[in-house]
Amino acid sequence: MDNATYTMLRQFADSWGLAFMFVFFAVAIGFVLLNPRASANARNAAAIPFKEDHVDGE
Protein backbone atom coordinates (compact mmCIF):
# COMPACT_ATOMS: atom_id res chain seq x y z
CA MET A 1 0.00 0.00 0.00
CA ASP A 2 1.43 3.34 -0.98
CA ASN A 3 1.63 6.36 1.28
CA ALA A 4 -1.26 8.25 -0.36
CA THR A 5 -3.66 5.33 0.14
CA TYR A 6 -2.54 4.92 3.74
CA THR A 7 -3.03 8.64 4.43
CA MET A 8 -6.48 8.63 2.84
CA LEU A 9 -7.59 5.58 4.83
CA ARG A 10 -6.13 7.03 8.01
CA GLN A 11 -8.03 10.31 7.59
CA PHE A 12 -11.25 8.42 6.82
CA ALA A 13 -10.86 6.25 9.93
CA ASP A 14 -10.05 9.26 12.10
CA SER A 15 -13.11 11.26 11.07
CA TRP A 16 -15.72 8.51 10.73
CA GLY A 17 -14.32 6.54 13.65
CA LEU A 18 -14.88 9.53 15.90
CA ALA A 19 -18.42 9.98 14.54
CA PHE A 20 -19.19 6.28 15.09
CA MET A 21 -17.90 6.35 18.68
CA PHE A 22 -19.94 9.49 19.45
CA VAL A 23 -23.14 7.96 18.06
CA PHE A 24 -22.53 4.71 19.96
CA PHE A 25 -21.93 6.63 23.21
CA ALA A 26 -25.05 8.77 22.71
CA VAL A 27 -27.20 5.69 22.04
CA ALA A 28 -25.84 3.89 25.10
CA ILE A 29 -26.48 6.90 27.36
CA GLY A 30 -29.93 7.40 25.85
CA PHE A 31 -30.78 3.74 26.38
CA VAL A 32 -29.88 3.93 30.07
CA LEU A 33 -31.64 7.25 30.68
CA LEU A 34 -34.79 6.69 28.60
CA ASN A 35 -35.49 2.99 29.14
CA PRO A 36 -37.29 2.62 32.51
CA ARG A 37 -36.20 -0.97 33.10
CA ALA A 38 -32.56 -0.24 32.22
CA SER A 39 -32.67 2.85 34.43
CA ALA A 40 -33.90 0.81 37.40
CA ASN A 41 -31.22 -1.82 36.80
CA ALA A 42 -28.55 0.89 36.63
CA ARG A 43 -29.75 2.40 39.92
CA ASN A 44 -29.69 -1.04 41.57
CA ALA A 45 -26.19 -1.74 40.28
CA ALA A 46 -24.96 1.65 41.50
CA ALA A 47 -26.28 0.92 45.01
CA ILE A 48 -24.47 -2.43 45.38
CA PRO A 49 -21.40 -0.99 47.20
CA PHE A 50 -23.65 0.61 49.83
CA LYS A 51 -25.63 -2.52 50.70
CA GLU A 52 -24.68 -4.35 53.87
CA ASP A 53 -23.44 -7.92 53.58
CA HIS A 54 -25.05 -10.47 55.87
CA VAL A 55 -22.76 -13.40 56.56
CA ASP A 56 -24.21 -16.56 58.10
CA GLY A 57 -23.55 -16.77 61.83
CA GLU A 58 -23.18 -13.06 62.46
MMTF fields as JSON, N, C-alpha, C and O atoms, coordinates in Angstrom:
{
  "mmtfVersion": "1.0.0",
  "mmtfProducer": "UNKNOWN",
  "numBonds": 231,
  "numAtoms": 232,
  "numGroups": 58,
  "numChains": 1,
  "numModels": 1,
  "chainsPerModel": [1],
  "groupsPerChain": [58],
  "chainIdList": ["A"],
  "bondAtomList": [4, 2, 8, 6, 12, 10, 16, 14, 20, 18, 24, 22, 28, 26, 32, 30, 36, 34, 40, 38, 44, 42, 48, 46, 52, 50, 56, 54, 60, 58, 64, 62, 68, 66, 72, 70, 76, 74, 80, 78, 84, 82, 88, 86, 92, 90, 96, 94, 100, 98, 104, 102, 108, 106, 112, 110, 116, 114, 120, 118, 124, 122, 128, 126, 132, 130, 136, 134, 140, 138, 144, 142, 148, 146, 152, 150, 156, 154, 160, 158, 164, 162, 168, 166, 172, 170, 176, 174, 180, 178, 184, 182, 188, 186, 192, 190, 196, 194, 200, 198, 204, 202, 208, 206, 212, 210, 216, 214, 220, 218, 224, 222, 228, 226],
  "bondOrderList": [1, 1, 1, 1, 1, 1, 1, 1, 1, 1, 1, 1, 1, 1, 1, 1, 1, 1, 1, 1, 1, 1, 1, 1, 1, 1, 1, 1, 1, 1, 1, 1, 1, 1, 1, 1, 1, 1, 1, 1, 1, 1, 1, 1, 1, 1, 1, 1, 1, 1, 1, 1, 1, 1, 1, 1, 1],
  "groupList": [{"groupName": "MET", "atomNameList": ["N", "CA", "C", "O"], "elementList": ["N", "C", "C", "O"], "formalChargeList": [0, 0, 0, 0], "bondAtomList": [1, 0, 2, 1, 3, 2], "bondOrderList": [1, 1, 2], "singleLetterCode": "M", "chemCompType": "L-PEPTIDE LINKING"}, {"groupName": "ASP", "atomNameList": ["N", "CA", "C", "O"], "elementList": ["N", "C", "C", "O"], "formalChargeList": [0, 0, 0, 0], "bondAtomList": [1, 0, 2, 1, 3, 2], "bondOrderList": [1, 1, 2], "singleLetterCode": "D", "chemCompType": "L-PEPTIDE LINKING"}, {"groupName": "ASN", "atomNameList": ["N", "CA", "C", "O"], "elementList": ["N", "C", "C", "O"], "formalChargeList": [0, 0, 0, 0], "bondAtomList": [1, 0, 2, 1, 3, 2], "bondOrderList": [1, 1, 2], "singleLetterCode": "N", "chemCompType": "L-PEPTIDE LINKING"}, {"groupName": "ALA", "atomNameList": ["N", "CA", "C", "O"], "elementList": ["N", "C", "C", "O"], "formalChargeList": [0, 0, 0, 0], "bondAtomList": [1, 0, 2, 1, 3, 2], "bondOrderList": [1, 1, 2], "singleLetterCode": "A", "chemCompType": "L-PEPTIDE LINKING"}, {"groupName": "THR", "atomNameList": ["N", "CA", "C", "O"], "elementList": ["N", "C", "C", "O"], "formalChargeList": [0, 0, 0, 0], "bondAtomList": [1, 0, 2, 1, 3, 2], "bondOrderList": [1, 1, 2], "singleLetterCode": "T", "chemCompType": "L-PEPTIDE LINKING"}, {"groupName": "TYR", "atomNameList": ["N", "CA", "C", "O"], "elementList": ["N", "C", "C", "O"], "formalChargeList": [0, 0, 0, 0], "bondAtomList": [1, 0, 2, 1, 3, 2], "bondOrderList": [1, 1, 2], "singleLetterCode": "Y", "chemCompType": "L-PEPTIDE LINKING"}, {"groupName": "LEU", "atomNameList": ["N", "CA", "C", "O"], "elementList": ["N", "C", "C", "O"], "formalChargeList": [0, 0, 0, 0], "bondAtomList": [1, 0, 2, 1, 3, 2], "bondOrderList": [1, 1, 2], "singleLetterCode": "L", "chemCompType": "L-PEPTIDE LINKING"}, {"groupName": "ARG", "atomNameList": ["N", "CA", "C", "O"], "elementList": ["N", "C", "C", "O"], "formalChargeList": [0, 0, 0, 0], "bondAtomList": [1, 0, 2, 1, 3, 2], "bondOrderList": [1, 1, 2], "singleLetterCode": "R", "chemCompType": "L-PEPTIDE LINKING"}, {"groupName": "GLN", "atomNameList": ["N", "CA", "C", "O"], "elementList": ["N", "C", "C", "O"], "formalChargeList": [0, 0, 0, 0], "bondAtomList": [1, 0, 2, 1, 3, 2], "bondOrderList": [1, 1, 2], "singleLetterCode": "Q", "chemCompType": "L-PEPTIDE LINKING"}, {"groupName": "PHE", "atomNameList": ["N", "CA", "C", "O"], "elementList": ["N", "C", "C", "O"], "formalChargeList": [0, 0, 0, 0], "bondAtomList": [1, 0, 2, 1, 3, 2], "bondOrderList": [1, 1, 2], "singleLetterCode": "F", "chemCompType": "L-PEPTIDE LINKING"}, {"groupName": "SER", "atomNameList": ["N", "CA", "C", "O"], "elementList": ["N", "C", "C", "O"], "formalChargeList": [0, 0, 0, 0], "bondAtomList": [1, 0, 2, 1, 3, 2], "bondOrderList": [1, 1, 2], "singleLetterCode": "S", "chemCompType": "L-PEPTIDE LINKING"}, {"groupName": "TRP", "atomNameList": ["N", "CA", "C", "O"], "elementList": ["N", "C", "C", "O"], "formalChargeList": [0, 0, 0, 0], "bondAtomList": [1, 0, 2, 1, 3, 2], "bondOrderList": [1, 1, 2], "singleLetterCode": "W", "chemCompType": "L-PEPTIDE LINKING"}, {"groupName": "GLY", "atomNameList": ["N", "CA", "C", "O"], "elementList": ["N", "C", "C", "O"], "formalChargeList": [0, 0, 0, 0], "bondAtomList": [1, 0, 2, 1, 3, 2], "bondOrderList": [1, 1, 2], "singleLetterCode": "G", "chemCompType": "PEPTIDE LINKING"}, {"groupName": "VAL", "atomNameList": ["N", "CA", "C", "O"], "elementList": ["N", "C", "C", "O"], "formalChargeList": [0, 0, 0, 0], "bondAtomList": [1, 0, 2, 1, 3, 2], "bondOrderList": [1, 1, 2], "singleLetterCode": "V", "chemCompType": "L-PEPTIDE LINKING"}, {"groupName": "ILE", "atomNameList": ["N", "CA", "C", "O"], "elementList": ["N", "C", "C", "O"], "formalChargeList": [0, 0, 0, 0], "bondAtomList": [1, 0, 2, 1, 3, 2], "bondOrderList": [1, 1, 2], "singleLetterCode": "I", "chemCompType": "L-PEPTIDE LINKING"}, {"groupName": "PRO", "atomNameList": ["N", "CA", "C", "O"], "elementList": ["N", "C", "C", "O"], "formalChargeList": [0, 0, 0, 0], "bondAtomList": [1, 0, 2, 1, 3, 2], "bondOrderList": [1, 1, 2], "singleLetterCode": "P", "chemCompType": "L-PEPTIDE LINKING"}, {"groupName": "LYS", "atomNameList": ["N", "CA", "C", "O"], "elementList": ["N", "C", "C", "O"], "formalChargeList": [0, 0, 0, 0], "bondAtomList": [1, 0, 2, 1, 3, 2], "bondOrderList": [1, 1, 2], "singleLetterCode": "K", "chemCompType": "L-PEPTIDE LINKING"}, {"groupName": "GLU", "atomNameList": ["N", "CA", "C", "O"], "elementList": ["N", "C", "C", "O"], "formalChargeList": [0, 0, 0, 0], "bondAtomList": [1, 0, 2, 1, 3, 2], "bondOrderList": [1, 1, 2], "singleLetterCode": "E", "chemCompType": "L-PEPTIDE LINKING"}, {"groupName": "HIS", "atomNameList": ["N", "CA", "C", "O"], "elementList": ["N", "C", "C", "O"], "formalChargeList": [0, 0, 0, 0], "bondAtomList": [1, 0, 2, 1, 3, 2], "bondOrderList": [1, 1, 2], "singleLetterCode": "H", "chemCompType": "L-PEPTIDE LINKING"}],
  "groupTypeList": [0, 1, 2, 3, 4, 5, 4, 0, 6, 7, 8, 9, 3, 1, 10, 11, 12, 6, 3, 9, 0, 9, 13, 9, 9, 3, 13, 3, 14, 12, 9, 13, 6, 6, 2, 15, 7, 3, 10, 3, 2, 3, 7, 2, 3, 3, 3, 14, 15, 9, 16, 17, 1, 18, 13, 1, 12, 17],
  "groupIdList": [1, 2, 3, 4, 5, 6, 7, 8, 9, 10, 11, 12, 13, 14, 15, 16, 17, 18, 19, 20, 21, 22, 23, 24, 25, 26, 27, 28, 29, 30, 31, 32, 33, 34, 35, 36, 37, 38, 39, 40, 41, 42, 43, 44, 45, 46, 47, 48, 49, 50, 51, 52, 53, 54, 55, 56, 57, 58],
  "secStructList": [7, 7, 2, 2, 2, 2, 2, 2, 2, 2, 2, 2, 2, 2, 2, 2, 2, 2, 2, 2, 2, 2, 2, 2, 2, 2, 2, 2, 2, 2, 2, 2, 2, 2, 7, 2, 2, 2, 2, 2, 2, 2, 2, 2, 2, 2, 2, 4, 4, 4, 1, 7, 7, 7, 7, 6, 6, 7],
  "xCoordList": [0.849, 0.0, 0.9, 1.833, 0.593, 1.429, 1.013, -0.01, 1.814, 1.633, 0.346, -0.299, -0.041, -1.259, -2.497, -3.411, -2.523, -3.657, -3.729, -4.805, -2.58, -2.537, -3.05, -3.839, -2.61, -3.029, -4.526, -5.197, -5.055, -6.482, -7.295, -8.282, -6.885, -7.594, -7.476, -8.423, -6.336, -6.135, -7.048, -7.654, -7.154, -8.032, -9.495, -10.265, -9.882, -11.255, -11.564, -12.625, -10.65, -10.864, -10.89, -11.667, -10.063, -10.048, -11.369, -11.916, -11.886, -13.111, -14.343, -15.131, -14.524, -15.722, -15.647, -16.682, -14.458, -14.324, -14.791, -15.468, -14.438, -14.884, -16.402, -17.055, -16.961, -18.416, -19.117, -20.13, -18.595, -19.195, -19.151, -20.141, -18.012, -17.899, -18.847, -19.423, -19.018, -19.938, -21.373, -22.11, -21.779, -23.144, -23.369, -24.419, -22.406, -22.53, -22.671, -23.506, -21.868, -21.929, -23.277, -23.871, -23.765, -25.048, -26.195, -27.11, -26.16, -27.205, -27.15, -28.193, -25.963, -25.837, -26.348, -27.064, -26.002, -26.476, -27.988, -28.69, -28.488, -29.933, -30.687, -31.777, -30.13, -30.777, -30.902, -31.944, -29.852, -29.884, -30.828, -31.56, -30.825, -31.636, -33.105, -33.967, -33.411, -34.786, -35.534, -36.764, -34.845, -35.495, -35.746, -34.787, -37.009, -37.288, -36.685, -36.168, -36.742, -36.201, -34.682, -34.112, -34.021, -32.564, -32.16, -31.132, -32.967, -32.667, -32.757, -31.917, -33.765, -33.899, -32.742, -32.208, -32.357, -31.218, -29.93, -29.103, -29.75, -28.549, -28.526, -27.474, -29.688, -29.745, -29.439, -28.726, -29.974, -29.69, -28.208, -27.621, -27.608, -26.187, -25.328, -24.305, -25.731, -24.965, -25.044, -24.146, -26.107, -26.283, -25.613, -25.59, -25.075, -24.471, -23.376, -23.367, -22.462, -21.405, -21.93, -21.248, -23.123, -23.653, -24.534, -24.956, -24.811, -25.634, -24.781, -23.601, -25.398, -24.681, -24.685, -25.683, -23.548, -23.444, -23.858, -23.465, -24.646, -25.052, -24.408, -24.76, -23.464, -22.757, -23.431, -23.81, -23.58, -24.213, -23.447, -22.217, -24.171, -23.552, -23.213, -22.693, -23.488, -23.184, -24.443, -24.391],
  "yCoordList": [-1.168, 0.0, 1.239, 1.356, 2.139, 3.336, 4.357, 4.203, 5.376, 6.364, 7.162, 7.505, 7.467, 8.25, 7.465, 8.022, 6.171, 5.333, 5.22, 5.317, 5.016, 4.921, 6.207, 6.159, 7.351, 8.639, 8.844, 9.323, 8.488, 8.633, 7.744, 8.195, 6.491, 5.58, 6.028, 5.889, 6.554, 7.031, 8.215, 8.27, 9.157, 10.305, 9.878, 10.412, 8.927, 8.416, 7.755, 7.991, 6.932, 6.245, 7.24, 7.072, 8.261, 9.258, 10.011, 10.183, 10.46, 11.26, 10.396, 10.704, 9.332, 8.51, 7.631, 7.27, 7.284, 6.536, 7.364, 6.852, 8.633, 9.533, 9.693, 9.675, 9.849, 9.981, 8.712, 8.793, 7.551, 6.284, 6.145, 5.748, 6.468, 6.354, 7.319, 6.969, 8.53, 9.493, 8.993, 9.08, 8.473, 7.956, 6.771, 6.68, 5.864, 4.707, 5.151, 4.617, 6.117, 6.633, 7.292, 7.076, 8.092, 8.773, 7.773, 7.953, 6.723, 5.695, 4.946, 4.676, 4.609, 3.893, 4.741, 4.23, 6.015, 6.903, 7.091, 7.071, 7.271, 7.403, 6.159, 6.257, 4.993, 3.745, 3.649, 3.244, 4.018, 3.931, 4.978, 4.686, 6.176, 7.245, 7.173, 7.582, 6.665, 6.691, 5.377, 5.369, 4.283, 2.987, 2.777, 2.667, 2.716, 2.621, 1.383, 1.468, 0.245, -0.973, -0.893, -1.296, -0.38, -0.241, 0.786, 0.634, 1.83, 2.845, 2.265, 2.562, 1.445, 0.81, -0.15, -0.201, -0.904, -1.818, -1.051, -1.493, 0.082, 0.888, 1.45, 1.481, 1.896, 2.395, 1.286, 1.511, 0.089, -1.042, -1.4, -1.662, -1.412, -1.742, -0.676, -0.999, 0.581, 1.655, 1.589, 2.078, 0.99, 0.92, -0.298, -0.41, -1.201, -2.431, -2.147, -2.811, -1.212, -0.991, -0.516, -0.674, 0.06, 0.613, -0.365, -0.069, -1.519, -2.519, -3.269, -3.532, -3.609, -4.35, -5.833, -6.376, -6.478, -7.917, -8.62, -8.217, -9.662, -10.471, -11.838, -12.61, -12.122, -13.398, -14.325, -13.898, -15.595, -16.558, -16.635, -16.682, -16.647, -16.773, -15.456, -15.447, -14.363, -13.06, -12.28, -11.159],
  "zCoordList": [0.0, 0.0, 0.0, 0.794, -0.9, -0.976, 0.087, 0.754, 0.222, 1.285, 1.11, 2.101, -0.128, -0.361, 0.068, 0.676, -0.251, 0.145, 1.661, 2.25, 2.285, 3.745, 4.384, 5.329, 3.878, 4.429, 4.251, 5.165, 3.088, 2.836, 3.782, 4.363, 3.935, 4.83, 6.282, 7.056, 6.645, 8.013, 8.31, 9.38, 7.385, 7.586, 7.643, 8.441, 6.808, 6.821, 8.158, 8.736, 8.652, 9.931, 11.086, 12.026, 11.028, 12.099, 12.176, 13.265, 11.046, 11.071, 11.325, 12.219, 10.566, 10.731, 11.97, 12.531, 12.401, 13.65, 14.829, 15.721, 14.84, 15.897, 15.856, 16.899, 14.668, 14.544, 15.022, 15.716, 14.661, 15.093, 16.609, 17.223, 17.221, 18.679, 19.387, 20.417, 18.849, 19.446, 19.369, 20.352, 18.218, 18.063, 18.99, 19.626, 19.078, 19.963, 21.417, 22.147, 21.841, 23.208, 23.476, 24.532, 22.534, 22.712, 22.799, 23.603, 21.986, 22.036, 23.362, 23.957, 23.831, 25.103, 26.26, 27.121, 26.301, 27.361, 27.251, 28.263, 26.047, 25.851, 26.264, 26.828, 25.996, 26.384, 27.899, 28.415, 28.605, 30.069, 30.651, 31.597, 30.109, 30.681, 30.286, 31.064, 29.098, 28.602, 28.767, 28.708, 28.969, 29.138, 30.63, 31.394, 31.069, 32.511, 33.167, 34.281, 32.502, 33.104, 33.21, 34.225, 32.18, 32.223, 33.273, 33.932, 33.429, 34.43, 35.837, 36.687, 36.087, 37.404, 37.659, 38.767, 36.645, 36.799, 37.066, 37.864, 36.414, 36.626, 38.045, 38.683, 38.545, 39.921, 40.92, 41.897, 40.682, 41.574, 41.554, 42.604, 40.388, 40.28, 40.959, 41.561, 40.867, 41.499, 43.019, 43.703, 43.56, 45.013, 45.636, 46.861, 44.85, 45.38, 46.414, 47.45, 46.199, 47.204, 48.558, 49.571, 48.59, 49.827, 50.599, 51.716, 50.018, 50.696, 51.707, 51.474, 52.835, 53.866, 53.527, 53.051, 53.78, 53.58, 54.86, 55.955, 54.72, 55.866, 55.712, 54.821, 56.592, 56.562, 57.565, 58.656, 57.196, 58.1, 59.414, 59.418, 60.523, 61.831, 62.49, 63.606, 61.846, 62.457, 62.687, 63.193]
}
